[in-house]
Amino acid sequence: MFRPLISLAAMLLVSMPILAQAAPDGSSQAVPVLHVGTNLVIVDVVAQDKDGHPIHGLKREDFVLTENKDVQTIRNFDEHSSSDAPVAAPKIPPQPAGVFTDYTPVPPNGVLNVLLLDSLNTPTNDQAYVRLQLQDYVKKAVPGTRIAILGLSTRLFFLQGFTSDPMVLKDAVTHKLMQNPSSLLTDATGSNSDSTSMAADAVNAGMGPSQILGNLQGFDAEHEAFKTRLRMEYTLDAFDVLGHYLSAFPGRKNLVWFSGSFPLTIMPDLTLANPFAVMGGDMETEYRETLNLLTRAQIAVYPVDARGIMADPSLDAAKSGAGYSKKPQAFVADASAFSNNQTQSHQTMLAIASDTGGEAFFNTNDLATAVSKAINSGSNFYTLTYSPSHHSADGEYRNIKVELTKTAMSKGIKLSYRQGYFADDPTSRKSETASVTDSVPSENRAAATYSTAAMSRGAPMPSDILFRVRVLPASTSVEADLAPDNKPDPKSTFKGPYRRYDVDISAEPGGFEPVEEVNGKHTDKIEFTTFVFDNDGKLLNLMGKTVSLDLTKEQYENFKTSKVGFHLEVSAPARGDSFLRIGIHEVPANRFGVVEVPTSAVIKLPPPVYPRKK
């Protein structure tokens, strides 16, 4: 039976027997996960012939791996093939009513595939085409292929969890991939219609001296650059969240990214008086952080241009004729802008594919085949690991080069792999972390963004910290007042009657990473939170408690082998649909475990039986 909080402030040592560890083999040990750091580097290498077919049968001695031109010793070598018999995902034993877990069962050595539908950067016409192409793909997907589907607007949404069931995938593609117009795209529909701008209106009206028109052009360009920068930040934030989420799963992940534009670089606009006004000054740093997360999570990115084969819109019959004949310079400018945009998009696609060991697909209308090629490529590979001869975590970029010996090279084999990594210490703590209940913004933007995303309705649910939670109505009656210490969102109209829920959390042993201090003690700060959202994703209410730990050596040894429990009581609307987003947050390391529970799944269950404080 679950029990309420037992002196957590004293030791956080609570035993809840109903909760067995959700390890794949049913034991109390979690599956070990290899992470990329300066002690062990993992490099997945895809070997293909000139026609793109996978090459199998290569041996460890066929590969030569160097880091910064220094030959490295390959410590571990494994070949992975899509022809291998699919390994079934472990099954979670049936749980009592009202019990949920953040553990996702996946095969311990299987390849995971993620389809990312990017509506933030893709016109709605192209989104519709991607949906049709994915419907075609799922009809002929290789049996046993494990796929999850996510969507991106201004943040990431979880549309379908990992499954190899073709009927589940078909249902998700058919009913969950709805077109979502982007508010940050100039041509949100993809109609190639002329966009309105102050400069264009002034030119068409024959107004103003050239200096004024130049200023208006600059204003328009900077406005567009601002929207592009927002799309860049939202896109990188989404990739950060994906990196955190997927890092909990072992093995390689193939991320197939469907997008109508790839705004991860901004070049100077030489048509402006200040060409550098449109550039983002800190995008390089943010991209580096994102790349580190993708590397550590063993994610290869396969960008797919959702627009297919593009024709220069300046050649459209509706735009040529009298308009361009009177202003031939406008035709040259439009054609040049189209060419530059295409070149920059494709360069970005190639760069992120190269940086992560994936492959870019553009200038093709057969997106279904592109998905098949991406998943097939990412399912046939060799895994090489090595311990760098230069161990310093100095933050410098280390170039990786993988070649074949002369014997293997004679076969004309093409290798694809990530080209390097930043030698940052993955265990280092940020100087500033973000609390999920703090109203003061964190100075660490990356930490704050991840904290917000982790507790947002419908977002991927991190499982850095494995836990289970029982959610039950506190009673069979409704209440006029909120549960104690609840904090309704002042921006919402959250009014009674309310229904109170008991939220009993139990984290598995060894799930936390306290910091060892110079005095030998171990310290940590852990947040237990429950956010209440309505059906539209609006925050209504939250309940959260923070516990600070200062453990002696003996207490720490006991802490490592004990479950950690906490009890919360939260109020949700008595009527209508609502969702409880329940999280454990280890603040110094910014690690999360999250479960989302619809109240409709528990509202009719009987209340728990245990004594309550008066």
Backbone torsions as a table, in degrees:
resi	resn	phi	psi	omega
1	MET	NA	143.9	173.8
2	PHE	-71.8	148.4	176.7
3	ARG	-127.0	151.0	177.1
4	PRO	-70.4	179.5	-176.1
5	LEU	-52.2	130.3	177.3
6	ILE	-119.6	97.1	172.7
7	SER	45.2	48.7	-179.6
8	LEU	-65.5	-34.1	-179.9
9	ALA	-61.7	-28.7	-179.4
10	ALA	-76.0	-45.7	-176.1
11	MET	-145.6	-15.3	-174.9
12	LEU	60.9	31.9	-178.5
13	LEU	-111.2	96.7	-176.5
14	VAL	-124.5	131.7	178.2
15	SER	-104.3	127.3	177.7
16	MET	-125.0	94.1	-169.0
17	PRO	-59.2	-25.0	-176.5
18	ILE	-66.9	-16.1	-174.8
19	LEU	-101.1	104.3	173.4
20	ALA	-89.7	152.2	179.4
21	GLN	-62.5	137.0	-176.8
22	ALA	-92.3	41.0	175.8
23	ALA	-71.7	150.5	-176.6
24	PRO	-56.2	-33.5	-177.9
25	ASP	-94.3	6.9	179.4
26	GLY	81.6	-0.2	-179.7
27	SER	-84.0	-179.1	-179.0
28	SER	-89.5	4.2	-177.4
29	GLN	-106.0	136.6	176.2
30	ALA	-78.2	157.0	178.1
31	VAL	-69.7	128.8	179.4
32	PRO	-68.1	142.2	179.4
33	VAL	-122.4	129.1	177.1
34	LEU	-84.2	129.0	177.4
35	HIS	-113.8	153.0	179.1
36	VAL	-81.5	124.4	174.7
37	GLY	-148.2	-162.4	179.6
38	THR	-85.8	-6.3	177.9
39	ASN	-89.8	-35.5	180.0
40	LEU	-144.4	124.6	179.3
41	VAL	-111.1	131.3	179.4
42	ILE	-105.8	128.6	178.4
43	VAL	-127.8	116.2	173.7
44	ASP	-89.9	129.2	-176.3
45	VAL	-120.4	121.3	175.2
46	VAL	-95.0	124.0	179.9
47	ALA	-112.8	124.0	-177.3
48	GLN	-135.8	155.8	173.2
49	ASP	-83.9	-176.7	-174.8
50	LYS	-65.1	-19.0	179.4
51	ASP	-96.4	4.8	178.0
52	GLY	86.0	10.8	178.6
53	HIS	-85.5	141.7	-177.6
54	PRO	-66.9	143.6	176.7
55	ILE	-103.3	122.3	179.5
56	HIS	-111.3	164.9	172.9
57	GLY	90.2	3.7	176.3
58	LEU	-71.0	151.0	-178.4
59	LYS	-111.2	167.3	178.7
60	ARG	-54.7	-41.2	-177.1
61	GLU	-71.5	-9.1	176.9
62	ASP	-79.6	-12.8	-174.2
63	PHE	-107.9	141.7	171.6
64	VAL	-124.0	120.3	-175.6
65	LEU	-117.5	129.2	177.5
66	THR	-125.0	149.0	172.0
67	GLU	-123.2	121.1	-174.6
68	ASN	49.9	43.6	176.7
69	LYS	71.9	0.9	176.9
70	ASP	-94.3	126.3	180.0
71	VAL	-66.0	133.4	-178.4
72	GLN	-110.0	151.3	176.3
73	THR	-86.1	122.4	179.2
74	ILE	-77.9	113.2	-175.2
75	ARG	-82.6	-42.1	-178.8
76	ASN	-129.5	145.9	-177.5
77	PHE	-143.5	126.4	179.1
78	ASP	-140.3	143.4	173.8
79	GLU	-106.5	136.7	179.3
80	HIS	-120.9	134.8	-176.8
81	SER	-134.4	140.2	177.0
82	SER	-68.7	-16.1	179.6
83	SER	-82.0	-10.1	176.7
84	ASP	-62.7	147.1	178.5
85	ALA	-60.2	130.0	-179.3
86	PRO	-59.4	137.6	177.7
87	VAL	-93.9	126.0	-178.4
88	ALA	-69.6	142.9	175.9
89	ALA	-71.1	143.8	177.6
90	PRO	-61.6	150.8	-179.2
91	LYS	-103.7	140.1	175.3
92	ILE	-86.5	130.0	177.2
93	PRO	-57.7	150.3	178.4
94	PRO	-54.0	135.9	-177.1
95	GLN	-101.6	151.9	174.4
96	PRO	-60.1	158.4	-179.2
97	ALA	-58.1	130.9	177.6
98	GLY	88.0	2.8	-178.8
99	VAL	-102.7	131.8	-176.9
100	PHE	-133.6	157.7	-179.8
101	THR	-139.7	155.3	176.0
102	ASP	-92.9	4.4	178.7
103	TYR	-76.3	127.7	177.1
104	THR	-108.2	117.1	-179.2
105	PRO	-74.4	119.3	174.3
106	VAL	-135.1	153.3	177.5
107	PRO	-58.2	139.4	-175.4
108	PRO	-63.6	-28.0	-177.5
109	ASN	-124.1	18.1	-177.2
110	GLY	-87.5	162.6	176.3
111	VAL	-91.3	134.7	177.6
112	LEU	-107.6	142.2	-178.8
113	ASN	-123.2	135.6	179.9
114	VAL	-123.7	126.1	173.3
115	LEU	-99.1	118.8	-179.0
116	LEU	-108.6	114.3	179.3
117	LEU	-96.2	110.7	-170.1
118	ASP	-98.8	94.6	177.7
119	SER	-84.5	-14.9	178.1
120	LEU	-64.6	-39.4	-173.9
121	ASN	-112.0	11.8	-173.4
122	THR	-127.2	127.0	175.4
123	PRO	-60.7	153.3	-175.0
124	THR	-63.3	-34.8	177.8
125	ASN	-58.6	-42.4	-179.5
126	ASP	-73.4	-32.1	174.9
127	GLN	-60.7	-41.7	179.2
128	ALA	-63.1	-38.8	-179.8
129	TYR	-67.9	-40.2	176.8
130	VAL	-59.1	-43.2	-180.0
131	ARG	-59.0	-44.6	179.0
132	LEU	-64.1	-41.1	-179.9
133	GLN	-67.0	-36.2	178.2
134	LEU	-70.3	-33.8	174.4
135	GLN	-60.6	-38.1	177.0
136	ASP	-68.2	-39.1	-178.0
137	TYR	-64.9	-46.6	-173.7
138	VAL	-65.1	-20.3	178.0
139	LYS	-67.2	-28.0	-176.0
140	LYS	-124.8	21.8	177.2
141	ALA	-64.3	143.4	-179.5
142	VAL	-63.7	128.2	179.2
143	PRO	-54.9	139.5	179.0
144	GLY	91.6	-7.7	178.9
145	THR	-70.3	121.9	-177.5
146	ARG	-93.7	121.4	-172.2
147	ILE	-130.9	138.8	168.4
148	ALA	-119.5	152.5	-178.7
149	ILE	-123.9	128.5	177.2
150	LEU	-127.5	156.6	177.7
151	GLY	-122.6	149.4	179.3
152	LEU	-125.1	122.1	166.6
153	SER	-116.4	-115.6	171.7
154	THR	-83.0	-6.7	172.8
155	ARG	-152.0	175.7	-174.3
156	LEU	-89.4	138.7	177.7
157	PHE	-125.1	138.9	177.3
158	PHE	-88.9	115.6	-177.7
159	LEU	-101.4	-34.2	179.2
160	GLN	-155.7	126.5	178.5
161	GLY	-72.3	173.6	-176.7
162	PHE	-61.7	127.6	178.7
163	THR	-153.0	151.2	172.0
164	SER	-114.1	9.5	-179.9
165	ASP	-80.9	113.9	-177.4
166	PRO	-62.0	-30.6	179.8
167	MET	-71.1	-37.0	177.0
168	VAL	-66.0	-43.2	178.7
169	LEU	-63.3	-43.2	179.5
170	LYS	-60.7	-42.7	179.4
171	ASP	-65.0	-40.3	-179.6
172	ALA	-65.1	-44.4	-178.6
173	VAL	-67.5	-35.5	-177.0
174	THR	-76.0	-39.9	-169.7
175	HIS	-111.9	-12.8	-175.4
176	LYS	-109.7	-11.3	-176.3
177	LEU	-98.7	70.2	-179.6
178	MET	-86.7	147.5	178.4
179	GLN	-65.8	138.1	-177.7
180	ASN	-134.7	103.7	-176.6
181	PRO	-64.5	139.7	-179.6
182	SER	-88.8	132.8	178.4
183	SER	-82.1	-5.1	-176.0
184	LEU	-111.7	5.5	175.2
185	LEU	-98.7	136.5	178.1
186	THR	-64.0	-43.2	177.9
187	ASP	-111.8	81.0	-171.6
188	ALA	-68.8	-24.6	-178.1
189	THR	-92.0	-23.5	-176.7
190	GLY	85.4	25.7	-177.1
191	SER	-85.3	-7.5	-176.8
192	ASN	61.1	23.1	177.1
193	SER	-76.1	153.9	-179.4
194	ASP	-65.8	132.4	176.7
195	SER	-83.5	148.7	178.3
196	THR	-86.5	142.5	176.7
197	SER	-150.6	158.6	-179.6
198	MET	-62.8	-40.9	-179.0
199	ALA	-66.4	-42.9	180.0
200	ALA	-64.0	-41.3	178.6
201	ASP	-62.5	-40.2	-179.1
202	ALA	-67.1	-40.8	179.3
203	VAL	-64.6	-44.6	-179.0
204	ASN	-63.6	-30.9	-179.6
205	ALA	-87.6	-3.3	-179.1
206	GLY	65.5	35.8	-173.7
207	MET	-103.7	146.1	164.0
208	GLY	80.9	151.1	174.4
209	PRO	-70.6	166.4	-175.5
210	SER	-60.4	-33.6	-179.5
211	GLN	-64.7	-41.8	178.7
212	ILE	-64.2	-43.8	179.7
213	LEU	-62.5	-37.7	177.3
214	GLY	-63.6	-39.2	178.0
215	ASN	-65.6	-40.4	179.0
216	LEU	-65.8	-39.5	176.5
217	GLN	-61.1	-43.1	177.8
218	GLY	-61.5	-41.3	179.0
219	PHE	-62.2	-46.4	179.2
220	ASP	-61.1	-43.6	-177.6
221	ALA	-64.5	-41.7	-179.7
222	GLU	-69.2	-34.0	176.5
223	HIS	-64.0	-44.3	177.8
224	GLU	-64.5	-39.8	179.6
225	ALA	-64.5	-35.2	177.8
226	PHE	-63.8	-43.6	178.1
227	LYS	-65.4	-38.2	177.9
228	THR	-64.8	-40.4	178.9
229	ARG	-62.6	-39.9	177.0
230	LEU	-62.0	-41.8	178.4
231	ARG	-64.4	-37.5	176.0
232	MET	-60.4	-47.1	-177.6
233	GLU	-65.6	-44.7	178.9
234	TYR	-62.6	-38.8	-179.4
235	THR	-66.3	-47.3	178.7
236	LEU	-63.9	-38.6	177.3
237	ASP	-59.7	-42.4	-179.6
238	ALA	-63.8	-41.1	178.1
239	PHE	-66.7	-34.5	175.3
240	ASP	-61.3	-46.7	179.9
241	VAL	-62.3	-41.8	177.6
242	LEU	-61.5	-42.0	178.9
243	GLY	-60.4	-45.1	177.6
244	HIS	-62.0	-47.8	-175.5
245	TYR	-62.9	-47.7	-174.6
246	LEU	-77.7	-16.4	179.9
247	SER	-65.3	-17.7	-179.9
248	ALA	-76.3	-13.6	-177.8
249	PHE	-103.4	138.0	179.7
250	PRO	-75.6	156.8	172.4
251	GLY	87.5	-175.3	-174.8
252	ARG	-80.4	144.0	173.9
253	LYS	-126.3	132.9	176.9
254	ASN	-103.8	117.3	-178.9
255	LEU	-103.3	108.0	178.9
256	VAL	-95.0	111.0	-170.7
257	TRP	-107.2	107.4	177.1
258	PHE	-89.9	120.0	-178.5
259	SER	-148.6	152.5	176.5
260	GLY	-95.2	-7.1	173.5
261	SER	-159.6	155.4	-173.5
262	PHE	-128.1	79.2	-169.2
263	PRO	-85.2	56.6	-179.7
264	LEU	-101.3	2.7	172.9
265	THR	-141.6	144.5	173.1
266	ILE	-124.7	121.1	178.7
267	MET	-96.5	157.7	176.4
268	PRO	-59.3	143.8	176.1
269	ASP	-97.6	103.2	-173.2
270	LEU	-73.3	-5.0	177.8
271	THR	-84.5	-6.8	-176.4
272	LEU	-99.5	156.5	176.2
273	ALA	-61.7	-36.1	174.9
274	ASN	-115.5	90.0	-174.1
275	PRO	-60.0	-22.9	-174.8
276	PHE	-94.8	4.1	-177.2
277	ALA	-66.8	-22.1	-175.8
278	VAL	-94.6	0.9	-175.3
279	MET	-90.3	144.4	175.4
280	GLY	-90.3	125.4	-172.6
281	GLY	-73.5	-25.9	-173.6
282	ASP	-116.6	16.6	-178.8
283	MET	-66.0	-31.4	179.8
284	GLU	-62.4	-41.9	179.4
285	THR	-64.7	-43.2	-178.9
286	GLU	-65.9	-40.1	179.4
287	TYR	-65.1	-37.3	178.2
288	ARG	-61.1	-45.8	179.7
289	GLU	-62.1	-40.8	178.8
290	THR	-63.7	-44.7	-179.2
291	LEU	-62.0	-38.0	176.9
292	ASN	-60.5	-43.5	179.9
293	LEU	-64.5	-43.5	179.3
294	LEU	-63.6	-39.0	-179.8
295	THR	-64.5	-48.1	-178.2
296	ARG	-66.0	-29.1	179.5
297	ALA	-86.4	-1.2	179.1
298	GLN	60.5	50.8	-178.3
299	ILE	-107.6	127.3	172.2
300	ALA	-105.6	129.5	-176.2
301	VAL	-98.9	131.5	176.7
302	TYR	-118.5	89.5	179.6
303	PRO	-71.7	136.8	177.8
304	VAL	-125.6	122.5	-179.9
305	ASP	-74.1	108.3	-175.9
306	ALA	-68.0	-14.7	-178.0
307	ARG	-79.6	-11.2	-179.1
308	GLY	67.5	-148.2	178.8
309	ILE	-76.0	122.6	-175.1
310	MET	-101.2	136.2	172.8
311	ALA	-105.9	144.0	179.1
312	ASP	-59.9	115.2	-177.8
313	PRO	-63.7	-19.4	178.3
314	SER	-69.6	-15.3	177.5
315	LEU	-91.5	-1.3	177.5
316	ASP	-60.9	133.7	-177.8
317	ALA	-59.7	-30.6	-179.2
318	ALA	-70.2	-18.7	-177.2
319	LYS	-104.5	-18.8	-179.0
320	SER	-83.9	-168.5	179.7
321	GLY	88.7	-134.0	-171.6
322	ALA	-59.5	-38.6	-176.7
323	GLY	-60.7	-52.0	-178.0
324	TYR	-77.1	-28.3	-180.0
325	SER	-65.1	-32.1	178.5
326	LYS	-81.9	-25.5	-177.7
327	LYS	-133.0	72.1	-178.4
328	PRO	-59.3	-27.4	179.3
329	GLN	-66.4	-27.8	178.4
330	ALA	-67.6	-37.7	177.8
331	PHE	-62.1	-45.9	179.7
332	VAL	-61.2	-42.6	-178.8
333	ALA	-64.7	-44.1	-179.1
334	ASP	-66.2	-42.3	179.3
335	ALA	-64.3	-40.3	178.8
336	SER	-65.7	-41.1	180.0
337	ALA	-63.4	-41.5	178.7
338	PHE	-62.5	-45.9	-179.1
339	SER	-63.0	-43.0	179.8
340	ASN	-64.0	-41.7	-179.8
341	ASN	-62.8	-44.6	179.2
342	GLN	-63.0	-45.0	-178.7
343	THR	-62.1	-43.8	-178.6
344	GLN	-66.5	-41.7	178.7
345	SER	-60.7	-47.0	-177.5
346	HIS	-67.9	-36.7	177.0
347	GLN	-63.8	-39.9	178.1
348	THR	-64.6	-43.8	178.7
349	MET	-59.9	-45.7	-179.7
350	LEU	-65.1	-37.1	-178.0
351	ALA	-67.0	-48.1	-177.4
352	ILE	-70.6	-31.0	175.1
353	ALA	-65.8	-44.7	179.6
354	SER	-65.3	-40.7	-177.9
355	ASP	-64.8	-26.0	-174.8
356	THR	-113.4	-4.0	179.8
357	GLY	86.3	21.6	178.1
358	GLY	-101.0	-152.9	-179.3
359	GLU	-149.3	141.9	-179.8
360	ALA	-97.6	143.9	178.5
361	PHE	-126.3	117.5	175.8
362	PHE	-147.7	171.2	-176.1
363	ASN	57.6	41.5	174.4
364	THR	-144.8	140.4	175.5
365	ASN	-93.6	-9.9	-178.1
366	ASP	-90.9	75.9	-177.0
367	LEU	-70.3	-29.5	178.7
368	ALA	-62.5	-41.8	177.5
369	THR	-67.9	-35.1	177.0
370	ALA	-60.0	-41.8	177.9
371	VAL	-63.0	-45.5	180.0
372	SER	-59.4	-43.6	179.9
373	LYS	-65.2	-41.8	-179.0
374	ALA	-62.8	-47.9	-177.5
375	ILE	-69.2	-38.2	177.6
376	ASN	-65.4	-43.2	178.6
377	SER	-60.8	-44.7	-177.3
378	GLY	-78.8	-0.5	178.1
379	SER	-106.6	-5.3	178.1
380	ASN	-124.9	102.1	-172.8
381	PHE	-159.4	170.3	175.6
382	TYR	-115.6	137.6	176.3
383	THR	-105.7	121.0	177.8
384	LEU	-114.7	135.2	174.7
385	THR	-126.2	148.0	178.0
386	TYR	-152.1	156.2	173.6
387	SER	-101.8	116.4	-173.6
388	PRO	-57.8	140.4	177.2
389	SER	-68.9	-23.1	175.2
390	HIS	-107.3	107.1	-168.1
391	HIS	-89.5	-11.7	-170.9
392	SER	-63.6	130.6	174.5
393	ALA	-86.7	72.3	-172.8
394	ASP	-94.1	1.6	179.0
395	GLY	79.8	-2.1	-178.9
396	GLU	-76.3	155.9	177.7
397	TYR	-80.2	129.4	179.4
398	ARG	-107.4	119.8	178.6
399	ASN	-78.7	132.7	176.9
400	ILE	-110.6	134.6	175.8
401	LYS	-133.5	127.7	178.3
402	VAL	-116.8	125.8	178.1
403	GLU	-128.1	166.0	176.2
404	LEU	-106.0	152.4	175.9
405	THR	-66.6	166.8	-175.4
406	LYS	-58.0	-36.2	-179.3
407	THR	-64.2	-45.5	-179.7
408	ALA	-72.2	-34.1	-178.2
409	MET	-64.7	-26.0	-179.1
410	SER	-65.2	-13.6	180.0
411	LYS	-85.9	-1.3	178.6
412	GLY	66.6	47.1	-174.9
413	ILE	-94.2	136.8	175.4
414	LYS	-100.7	132.1	180.0
415	LEU	-109.2	137.5	174.7
416	SER	-125.5	130.7	-178.4
417	TYR	-164.4	164.4	177.7
418	ARG	-70.9	142.7	-168.5
419	GLN	-87.1	-5.0	179.5
420	GLY	167.2	-170.0	-180.0
421	TYR	-160.0	160.4	174.5
422	PHE	-91.6	128.0	-175.2
423	ALA	-81.5	60.0	174.1
424	ASP	-89.2	152.8	178.2
425	ASP	-80.2	110.6	-177.4
426	PRO	-68.3	-14.9	-179.1
427	THR	-94.0	-3.6	-177.4
428	SER	-70.1	145.7	-179.4
429	ARG	-92.9	146.0	175.4
430	LYS	-73.5	147.1	179.8
431	SER	-71.5	-20.8	179.5
432	GLU	-138.9	121.2	178.4
433	THR	-114.2	172.4	-170.9
434	ALA	-118.6	126.9	173.5
435	SER	-83.4	141.6	-178.8
436	VAL	-78.1	-14.3	-179.6
437	THR	-110.0	2.6	-176.3
438	ASP	-81.8	129.9	179.1
439	SER	-81.2	-11.8	179.2
440	VAL	-92.0	122.9	-178.2
441	PRO	-60.2	142.6	177.9
442	SER	-76.5	148.9	175.4
443	GLU	-74.1	-20.6	178.0
444	ASN	-91.0	100.9	-173.6
445	ARG	-62.7	-41.8	-178.2
446	ALA	-61.9	-43.1	179.6
447	ALA	-65.6	-42.2	-179.5
448	ALA	-65.7	-39.8	-179.8
449	THR	-64.2	-45.0	179.9
450	TYR	-65.6	-40.3	179.2
451	SER	-61.6	-43.7	179.0
452	THR	-64.2	-45.9	-177.9
453	ALA	-64.8	-38.9	-177.2
454	ALA	-60.7	-32.4	-176.6
455	MET	-105.4	17.4	179.5
456	SER	-90.3	141.1	179.7
457	ARG	-57.7	128.7	175.2
458	GLY	83.3	-4.3	-179.3
459	ALA	-78.0	163.1	173.7
460	PRO	-54.7	143.5	-176.2
461	MET	-100.3	106.0	-178.5
462	PRO	-61.9	151.6	177.4
463	SER	-133.2	40.6	173.5
464	ASP	-59.9	-34.9	-179.8
465	ILE	-117.5	113.1	-179.6
466	LEU	-76.7	131.4	178.3
467	PHE	-155.0	166.6	171.7
468	ARG	-126.6	156.9	-177.9
469	VAL	-143.5	139.2	172.8
470	ARG	-107.7	128.7	-179.6
471	VAL	-120.9	120.2	179.8
472	LEU	-139.2	149.9	172.6
473	PRO	-61.3	138.3	-179.3
474	ALA	-69.3	-26.8	179.0
475	SER	-158.2	178.0	179.0
476	THR	-90.3	-1.7	-176.9
477	SER	-110.4	162.5	175.9
478	VAL	-95.8	167.0	-175.7
479	GLU	-128.9	152.2	178.0
480	ALA	-87.2	-20.6	-176.9
481	ASP	-117.2	155.8	176.5
482	LEU	-70.6	155.1	173.9
483	ALA	-63.4	152.6	-177.9
484	PRO	-55.7	141.7	175.1
485	ASP	67.9	8.0	174.7
486	ASN	-72.7	147.9	-177.2
487	LYS	-124.6	93.1	178.7
488	PRO	-66.7	145.7	178.3
489	ASP	-67.0	121.2	-178.1
490	PRO	-63.2	-18.9	-180.0
491	LYS	-86.2	-6.9	-179.0
492	SER	-101.4	164.6	175.9
493	THR	-107.3	66.0	-175.7
494	PHE	-91.0	102.5	-177.3
495	LYS	-122.4	157.6	-179.9
496	GLY	-69.6	174.5	6.1
497	PRO	-75.3	155.3	-176.9
498	TYR	-115.4	157.3	168.5
499	ARG	-120.3	128.2	-178.0
500	ARG	-90.7	141.0	179.1
501	TYR	-122.4	139.2	171.1
502	ASP	-88.1	126.9	179.7
503	VAL	-118.7	108.0	-178.0
504	ASP	-110.6	115.7	-172.9
505	ILE	-105.8	138.7	174.3
506	SER	-138.5	112.6	178.5
507	ALA	-91.2	146.2	-176.4
508	GLU	-73.2	155.1	179.7
509	PRO	-61.0	144.1	176.4
510	GLY	75.6	13.6	-176.1
511	GLY	-84.5	-7.4	-176.3
512	PHE	-113.3	160.8	-177.2
513	GLU	-127.7	71.5	177.9
514	PRO	-59.7	151.7	-178.8
515	VAL	-89.6	130.6	176.7
516	GLU	-82.9	123.1	-179.0
517	GLU	-91.3	169.4	-177.3
518	VAL	-65.7	-24.0	179.9
519	ASN	-84.5	4.7	178.3
520	GLY	90.7	-12.9	178.0
521	LYS	-78.9	164.7	176.0
522	HIS	-119.0	129.2	-178.0
523	THR	-119.1	155.4	178.4
524	ASP	-162.8	163.0	173.8
525	LYS	-135.9	124.1	-174.1
526	ILE	-125.1	130.4	176.6
527	GLU	-105.0	136.4	172.4
528	PHE	-116.0	120.0	-172.8
529	THR	-136.9	153.7	169.4
530	THR	-137.0	119.0	176.0
531	PHE	-100.8	140.9	178.2
532	VAL	-110.4	122.3	180.0
533	PHE	-118.0	151.7	171.3
534	ASP	-85.5	-176.7	-174.7
535	ASN	-66.0	-21.8	-179.7
536	ASP	-92.3	4.4	178.7
537	GLY	85.5	13.2	178.8
538	LYS	-86.1	133.8	179.2
539	LEU	-71.3	128.3	179.2
540	LEU	-105.7	-42.0	-169.9
541	ASN	-158.5	156.5	173.5
542	LEU	-148.0	154.1	175.2
543	MET	-136.0	126.4	-178.2
544	GLY	-149.0	147.1	175.8
545	LYS	-134.5	142.9	179.5
546	THR	-117.2	134.2	179.3
547	VAL	-121.2	127.5	176.0
548	SER	-100.8	135.3	-178.4
549	LEU	-109.9	140.8	174.8
550	ASP	-141.5	87.6	-166.5
551	LEU	-101.1	134.0	170.5
552	THR	-71.3	171.1	-179.1
553	LYS	-58.6	-43.6	-179.9
554	GLU	-65.4	-44.0	178.7
555	GLN	-63.3	-38.1	-178.8
556	TYR	-65.3	-42.9	179.2
557	GLU	-61.9	-37.7	177.8
558	ASN	-69.6	-39.5	-178.8
559	PHE	-61.7	-38.7	-176.0
560	LYS	-64.4	-26.5	-174.7
561	THR	-108.6	10.6	-176.4
562	SER	-117.5	150.2	172.8
563	LYS	-71.3	154.0	179.5
564	VAL	-118.0	123.2	-175.8
565	GLY	-121.5	155.5	177.6
566	PHE	-155.5	149.8	-179.3
567	HIS	-121.8	128.6	175.7
568	LEU	-126.0	153.3	172.0
569	GLU	-126.7	127.0	-173.9
570	VAL	-135.3	146.6	-179.6
571	SER	-102.8	136.1	177.2
572	ALA	-127.8	165.9	177.6
573	PRO	-58.1	139.1	179.0
574	ALA	-72.2	-24.7	-178.9
575	ARG	-123.4	152.5	177.1
576	GLY	83.0	172.6	-178.5
577	ASP	-82.1	139.9	172.3
578	SER	-150.0	166.7	-173.5
579	PHE	-134.8	135.9	177.1
580	LEU	-102.3	117.1	176.2
581	ARG	-100.5	107.0	-171.4
582	ILE	-106.2	127.6	-175.1
583	GLY	-138.9	150.1	166.4
584	ILE	-112.8	130.0	-176.7
585	HIS	-128.6	115.9	172.3
586	GLU	-88.1	104.7	-166.4
587	VAL	-65.2	-49.8	-176.3
588	PRO	-58.1	-39.7	-179.4
589	ALA	-90.9	-8.3	-177.3
590	ASN	54.0	49.4	178.9
591	ARG	-108.8	145.9	-174.1
592	PHE	-131.0	152.7	159.6
593	GLY	-129.9	131.1	-172.8
594	VAL	-139.2	140.1	173.2
595	VAL	-132.8	139.5	175.8
596	GLU	-115.6	126.9	-174.2
597	VAL	-125.4	121.1	172.1
598	PRO	-72.9	135.5	-179.1
599	THR	-62.9	-24.3	178.9
600	SER	-62.9	-21.3	-178.5
601	ALA	-80.6	-14.8	-173.8
602	VAL	-130.8	-8.0	-170.1
603	ILE	-63.3	-27.7	-177.5
604	LYS	-95.7	3.6	179.3
605	LEU	-77.8	153.5	178.6
606	PRO	-70.6	148.7	178.6
607	PRO	-64.7	156.0	176.7
608	PRO	-71.1	161.9	178.8
609	VAL	-115.7	102.7	170.1
610	TYR	-162.5	155.6	-176.1
611	PRO	-65.7	145.5	179.9
612	ARG	-116.0	151.8	174.7
613	LYS	-71.5	142.4	178.9
614	LYS	-84.1	NA	NA
